[in-house]
C-alpha cells in the first residue's frame, strides 16, 4: 500500500555549483519519472528567509517576526509531496533530485492524527 511523504529540500544559501541548464535538466528528468510512476504530487520552491515570517503564540500572545532565522545553517529551498510504497522507495527516488547532489533532503512520512483514526 502506498503512503504519502513530505520531502523538504535544504541547500546551501549561496546556491549550487550546477549550471542552470544542468539543474533544470536534472529536475525535469526527476519530475517526468515521478509523474510517469504516479509518485509526484504538489511541490514548489519557496522564497528565501528574507521574505519569511516566524509565528509563535505563548500565554495567549502572538509574536510574529521577520526572517531570516539564524538557527538555520541551510536554506529551506522547497518541498514536494510524493507517494511511494515505502520510505526507502521514496529515498531512492529522491536521489535523482538536484538538491540531493548539493544539499540535503528530508523525507517525512505523513501520519494520521489520533482523532482522525477510526
C-alpha positions as a Markdown table, in Angstrom:
| # | Residue | x | y | z |
|---|---|---|---|---|
| 1 | Unk | 0.0 | 0.0 | 0.0 |
| 2 | Unk | 1.4 | 3.4 | -0.9 |
| 3 | Unk | 2.0 | 6.2 | 1.6 |
| 4 | Unk | 2.5 | 9.9 | 1.2 |
| 5 | Unk | 5.7 | 11.6 | 2.2 |
| 6 | Unk | 6.7 | 15.3 | 2.7 |
| 7 | Unk | 10.0 | 16.0 | 1.1 |
| 8 | Unk | 11.9 | 19.0 | 2.4 |
| 9 | Unk | 14.7 | 20.4 | 0.3 |
| 10 | Unk | 17.6 | 22.0 | 2.2 |
| 11 | Unk | 20.5 | 23.6 | 0.4 |
| 12 | Unk | 23.4 | 26.0 | 0.8 |
| 13 | Unk | 22.1 | 29.6 | 0.8 |
| 14 | Unk | 24.8 | 30.6 | -1.6 |
| 15 | Unk | 23.4 | 28.4 | -4.4 |
| 16 | Unk | 24.7 | 25.4 | -6.2 |
| 17 | Unk | 27.6 | 24.5 | -8.5 |
| 18 | Unk | 25.2 | 23.2 | -11.1 |
| 19 | Unk | 24.6 | 25.4 | -14.2 |
| 20 | Unk | 21.1 | 26.5 | -14.7 |
| 21 | Unk | 20.7 | 24.1 | -17.7 |
| 22 | Unk | 22.1 | 21.1 | -15.7 |
| 23 | Unk | 19.9 | 21.9 | -12.7 |
| 24 | Unk | 16.8 | 22.3 | -15.0 |
| 25 | Unk | 17.5 | 19.1 | -17.0 |
| 26 | Unk | 18.0 | 17.0 | -13.8 |
| 27 | Unk | 14.8 | 18.4 | -12.3 |
| 28 | Unk | 12.8 | 17.8 | -15.5 |
| 29 | Unk | 14.0 | 14.1 | -15.6 |
| 30 | Unk | 13.2 | 13.7 | -12.0 |
| 31 | Unk | 9.7 | 15.2 | -12.4 |
| 32 | Unk | 9.0 | 13.1 | -15.6 |
| 33 | Unk | 9.9 | 9.9 | -13.8 |
| 34 | Unk | 7.7 | 10.8 | -10.8 |
| 35 | Unk | 4.8 | 11.8 | -13.0 |
| 36 | Unk | 5.1 | 8.6 | -15.1 |
| 37 | Unk | 5.1 | 6.5 | -11.9 |
| 38 | Unk | 2.2 | 8.4 | -10.3 |
| 39 | Unk | 4.5 | 9.3 | -7.5 |
| 40 | Unk | 4.7 | 13.1 | -7.8 |
| 41 | Unk | 2.3 | 15.3 | -6.0 |
| 42 | Unk | 2.3 | 19.0 | -5.3 |
| 43 | Unk | 5.6 | 20.8 | -4.7 |
| 44 | Unk | 7.2 | 24.1 | -5.2 |
| 45 | Unk | 10.3 | 26.1 | -4.5 |
| 46 | Unk | 10.0 | 28.7 | -1.7 |
| 47 | Unk | 11.2 | 32.3 | -1.2 |
| 48 | Unk | 14.3 | 32.9 | 0.8 |
| 49 | Unk | 14.3 | 33.7 | 4.5 |
| 50 | Unk | 14.3 | 37.5 | 3.9 |
| 51 | Unk | 10.7 | 37.1 | 2.8 |
| 52 | Unk | 9.7 | 34.7 | 5.6 |
| 53 | Unk | 7.8 | 35.1 | 8.9 |
| 54 | Unk | 8.0 | 33.2 | 12.2 |
| 55 | Unk | 4.9 | 32.8 | 14.3 |
| 56 | Unk | 4.8 | 31.9 | 18.0 |
| 57 | Unk | 1.9 | 32.1 | 20.4 |
| 58 | Unk | 2.8 | 32.0 | 24.1 |
| 59 | Unk | 0.5 | 32.8 | 27.0 |
| 60 | Unk | -2.2 | 34.0 | 24.5 |
| 61 | Unk | 0.2 | 36.5 | 22.9 |
| 62 | Unk | 1.2 | 36.2 | 19.2 |
| 63 | Unk | 4.7 | 37.1 | 18.3 |
| 64 | Unk | 5.2 | 37.4 | 14.6 |
| 65 | Unk | 8.8 | 38.2 | 13.5 |
| 66 | Unk | 10.6 | 38.6 | 10.2 |
| 67 | Unk | 13.2 | 36.1 | 9.0 |
| 68 | Unk | 16.0 | 35.2 | 8.4 |
| 69 | Unk | 16.3 | 32.5 | 11.0 |
| 70 | Unk | 19.8 | 32.3 | 12.4 |
| 71 | Unk | 19.3 | 28.8 | 13.7 |
| 72 | Unk | 19.2 | 27.6 | 10.0 |
| 73 | Unk | 22.6 | 26.8 | 8.6 |
| 74 | Unk | 21.0 | 25.6 | 5.4 |
| 75 | Unk | 18.3 | 27.2 | 3.3 |
| 76 | Unk | 14.8 | 25.6 | 3.2 |
| 77 | Unk | 14.5 | 25.7 | -0.6 |
| 78 | Unk | 11.2 | 24.0 | -1.3 |
| 79 | Unk | 9.1 | 20.9 | -0.8 |
| 80 | Unk | 7.4 | 18.1 | -2.6 |
| 81 | Unk | 4.6 | 15.7 | -1.7 |
| 82 | Unk | 5.3 | 12.3 | -3.1 |
| 83 | Unk | 3.7 | 8.8 | -3.0 |
| 84 | Unk | 5.8 | 5.6 | -2.6 |
| 85 | Unk | 5.3 | 2.1 | -1.3 |
| 86 | Unk | 8.0 | 2.7 | 1.5 |
| 87 | Unk | 10.2 | 5.4 | 2.8 |
| 88 | Unk | 13.1 | 3.5 | 1.3 |
| 89 | Unk | 11.5 | 3.7 | -2.1 |
| 90 | Unk | 10.9 | 7.4 | -1.6 |
| 91 | Unk | 14.5 | 7.9 | -0.6 |
| 92 | Unk | 15.7 | 6.1 | -3.7 |
| 93 | Unk | 13.5 | 8.3 | -5.9 |
| 94 | Unk | 14.9 | 11.4 | -4.2 |
| 95 | Unk | 18.5 | 10.5 | -5.0 |
| 96 | Unk | 17.7 | 11.8 | -8.5 |
| 97 | Unk | 16.7 | 15.3 | -7.4 |
| 98 | Unk | 19.3 | 18.1 | -7.9 |
| 99 | Unk | 19.2 | 19.1 | -4.3 |
| 100 | Unk | 20.3 | 15.7 | -3.2 |
| 101 | Unk | 23.6 | 16.2 | -5.0 |
| 102 | Unk | 24.4 | 19.6 | -3.4 |
| 103 | Unk | 22.2 | 19.9 | -0.3 |
| 104 | Unk | 20.2 | 17.6 | 1.9 |
| 105 | Unk | 16.7 | 16.2 | 1.5 |
| 106 | Unk | 14.5 | 15.2 | 4.5 |
| 107 | Unk | 11.7 | 12.7 | 3.9 |
| 108 | Unk | 8.9 | 12.5 | 6.5 |
| 109 | Unk | 6.0 | 10.0 | 6.3 |
| 110 | Unk | 2.6 | 11.6 | 6.5 |
| 111 | Unk | 0.7 | 10.3 | 9.6 |
| 112 | Unk | -2.8 | 10.5 | 10.8 |
| 113 | Unk | -3.7 | 12.5 | 13.9 |
| 114 | Unk | -5.1 | 10.4 | 16.8 |
| 115 | Unk | -8.6 | 11.9 | 16.3 |
| 116 | Unk | -8.6 | 11.1 | 12.6 |
| 117 | Unk | -8.0 | 7.3 | 13.2 |
| 118 | Unk | -11.0 | 5.1 | 13.1 |
